[in-house]
């Protein structure tokens, strides 16, 4: 499980990605080196996150738009398995479909984290387009391109391990998306390999590619969803993780690359729409329509040590 030797994040040669798909199928994940602009963008995001999450709670809430799931979200509403065990992380989300919203114009000056995440999202989108093109060529040459831009978002999770007594800051789960790209600046992420959780081993100059259950449906489960969790290291320094969550746009027909008994008759778009509700979040359609604020909010998490 050594890091991959090809810097796919900075090549437009899609054959480099094509060569990695058998490895993705065999081991269930990829570590892609991320040098140059993408590494700088990630470092910029982590630096801005450090400043943003140190602000007073009232200041952070100024950059929250719940109806569109944009911006800051405090600890409590999101969970990996059950509401009684919320993820012990604050977060900040940036959705592609909100980019043209004039209401976000003032965020540029007051919240540099927002712009930093948008820049990183642009670079991560290039990686995913090439990765999906390679997958389609590998599994079903000539298949139509998956449209994902408007339904995809980047999220920064900010953890303070030493504040919590719980053994897991985030319980085991798979994300329910097509794929998640992960960058992080500290240990804590574990992935399930052959029934055992192991450290993800993602260095700061790498991206971890994690298949989700929608990608499993696209490939007839030749690519399995990667289950993962965040363990509590109890370290005093905060931990940041940048996650690029890739969903299919819901205004498209999406046929699997490989059809078999595992996915025959399954509506992949319908699955994509409902997937966020497993984690206490609004449906994808509600988020894209700006109606997410109508969903009742979870109670605010009382106290830090859980």
Beta strands, then each sheet from edge to edge (+ up, - down):
strand 1: 29-33
strand 2: 64-65
strand 3: 70-73
strand 4: 90-95
strand 5: 153-159
strand 6: 168-173
strand 7: 179-184
strand 8: 189-193
strand 9: 196-199
strand 10: 206-211
strand 11: 228-231
strand 12: 239-246
sheet 1: 1+ 10- 7+ 12- 5+ 4- 3+ 2-
sheet 2: 6+ 11- 8+ 9-
end
